[in-house]
């Protein structure tokens, strides 16, 4: 009988989201300077790490025959944004810009 437990990768993503929510809650007690600096640093790190991973996943999906609309639906981008990103970054390398 199949297990209803979430796959390990989903559990990891949930853990990251919980940690980020906790960070945001903890920032409420910090000075505006601390809050701004921390949010900017975390946001930059997330972009640096996740943008290439997103492009890589888009390129892999395209290579497996996925259409632009399907990739867009899965990644929360329009199919035109997906087309543009893949045209500028055909190998999934670099940083996407919304």
Secondary structure by P-SEA (a helix, b strand, c coil): cccccccaaaaaaaaaaaaaaaaaaaaccccaaaaaaaaaaaaaaaaaccaaaaaaaaaaaaaacccaaaaaaaacccaaaaaaaaaacccccccccc
